């Protein structure tokens, strides 16, 4: 019997009346995220030093000379990636019926 016919039946008829009501509801949600970080670096250097000592014969003074050189070179690179996703779903269903027997 179609549901609109059930809704149109009169409640004044003689007989037992049965009411039926049904509710159904569901929800679902999900989410995900990701992060990716890559760092690459290189460092190189050259260090050198020279030292010399001189002694003065006249008064015995010692003179020390130092010469230092350094060079440093560096390179760095980075990469950053991110992603995200989300999903949501909701369902609701309601049924109501009124049945009368004569």
Long-range contacts (C-beta under 8 A, 24 or more apart in sequence): 3-97, 6-97, 6-98, 6-99, 7-98, 9-98, 9-100, 11-98, 11-100, 13-100, 13-102, 14-102, 15-100, 15-101, 15-102, 16-100, 16-101, 17-98, 17-99, 17-100, 18-98, 18-99, 18-100, 18-101, 19-96, 19-97, 19-98, 20-95, 20-96, 20-97, 20-98, 20-99, 21-94, 21-95, 21-96, 21-97, 22-93, 22-94, 22-95, 22-96, 23-92, 23-93, 23-94, 24-91, 24-92, 24-93, 24-94, 25-90, 25-91, 25-92, 25-93, 26-90, 26-91, 27-88, 27-89, 27-90, 27-91, 28-87, 28-88, 28-89, 28-90, 29-86, 29-87, 29-88, 29-89, 30-86, 30-87, 30-88, 31-84, 31-85, 31-86, 31-87, 32-84, 32-85, 32-86, 33-82, 33-83, 33-84, 33-85, 34-81, 34-82, 34-83, 34-84, 35-80, 35-81, 35-82, 36-79, 36-80, 36-81, 36-82, 37-78, 37-79, 37-80, 37-81, 38-78, 38-79, 38-80, 39-76, 39-77, 39-78, 39-79, 40-76, 40-77, 40-78, 41-74, 41-75, 41-76, 41-77, 42-74, 42-75, 42-76, 43-72, 43-73, 43-74, 44-72, 44-73, 44-74, 45-70, 45-71, 45-72, 45-73, 46-70, 46-71
